[in-house]
């Protein structure tokens, strides 16, 4: 994060100089959704975009890729805070990998819906978290498994220990056929709902195409989810969700030593 001094040093001239090479048509993806003539719309693009020149890409230097080296947790104490945020992460693979549907189903069964294990075990049964989730996220070209929870400060250690235990159980006692079916229907339903409106479809296509996938990815992904077997999902649960693969951070708790003991 930039400091106050870094931000204060940015002048209007520097912004103008940076804007020209970065903001342009090079590498852009344009999505048109609605009642239109595709050929006519595409034919009009050169004139419409003629005043938006294709820039020369500025050299912003090499991207810094975060390295996750294994088990461990960092604590950011905030004295007086009444709530803590827990975020654990482990490296994974992206959408281009044929195992992605199985990994998605495993994550959904763990913490992707209100009927998932984290929600039922930590939030509902034990009442030590306001919110839990397990998702797949991408950062600078790298995909990560993220396990998150919001909890009262006084129960941070207990919530962290229970998350560790749930990850261990998830590998030792992987998702059942019933859990996988529920996860599959949830993902397919959520995907359909997100693309139901014109704006939603445009956003979905933009995200897919910006990641290098064509518009056919939506239907292919749904078909792949339906074809994924329990064995495929179990393999992902056992290989990628083992507690030792995760590292993380807790913000808000005031006892870092207790947290370190809670997660090894």
Secondary structure, 3 states (H helix, E strand, C coil): CCCHHHHHCCCHHHHHHHHHHHCCCCCCCCCCCCCCCHHHHHHHHHHHCCCCCCCCCCCCCCCCCCCCCCCEEEEEECCCCCEEEEEEEEECCCCCCCCHHHHHHHHHHHHCCCCCHHHHHHHHHCCCCCEEEEEEEEECCEEEEEEEEEEEHHHHHHHHHHHHHHHHHHHHCCCCHHHHHHHHHHHHHHHHHHCCCHHHHHHHHHHHHHCCCCCCHHHHHHHHHHHCCHHHHHHHHHHHCCHHHCEEEEEECCCHHHHHHHCC
